Amino acid sequence: MIGGACLAASAALLFYLADDGKGVQSAAQPLRRDQLLEVLKDIKKETSSAFITLAGFALSIKEQTQGKIADEYVREILSSQIPLSDQIKRTEMKVYSRHDVTEDQVRQAYLVDFKEDE
């Protein structure tokens, strides 16, 4: 089940970094659980090295500030200073297109429809 935990952690990091403060809006057609899992698996596979790099940067910032910096500020620093954020976004869009889904559908399924799944 380590793979599932890694997938969940990757998805959580993805949505943490991509959170723009807007609430989740309902999608036109809800995704099935198997569709969501396939999309998340592809996103994980395509973006894992970028996530590892971003996590390293975030940890470094936290260590340098001795944990006194707010998570929102770390997110702001990473999204404005690190070109990997744009690369991750482009990769996500390619995966969504490949699966013929939208970001809103995936976000709705992950954050609302299947939030309680383990």
Secondary structure as the mmCIF struct_conf table of DSSP 4:
data_model
#
loop_
_struct_conf.conf_type_id
_struct_conf.id
_struct_conf.beg_label_comp_id
_struct_conf.beg_label_asym_id
_struct_conf.beg_label_seq_id
_struct_conf.end_label_comp_id
_struct_conf.end_label_asym_id
_struct_conf.end_label_seq_id
HELX_RH_AL_P HELX_RH_AL_P1 ILE A 2 ALA A 18
BEND BEND1 GLY A 21 GLY A 21
HELX_LH_PP_P HELX_LH_PP_P1 LYS A 22 VAL A 24
BEND BEND2 ALA A 28 GLN A 29
HELX_LH_PP_P HELX_LH_PP_P2 PRO A 30 ARG A 32
HELX_RH_AL_P HELX_RH_AL_P2 ARG A 33 GLN A 64
TURN_TY1_P TURN_TY1_P1 THR A 65 GLY A 67
BEND BEND3 ILE A 69 ILE A 69
HELX_RH_AL_P HELX_RH_AL_P3 ASP A 71 GLN A 81
TURN_TY1_P TURN_TY1_P2 PRO A 83 PRO A 83
HELX_RH_AL_P HELX_RH_AL_P4 LEU A 84 HIS A 99
TURN_TY1_P TURN_TY1_P3 ASP A 100 ASP A 100
HELX_RH_AL_P HELX_RH_AL_P5 GLU A 103 GLN A 108
HELX_RH_PI_P HELX_RH_PI_P1 ALA A 109 ASP A 113
TURN_TY1_P TURN_TY1_P4 PHE A 114 GLU A 116
#
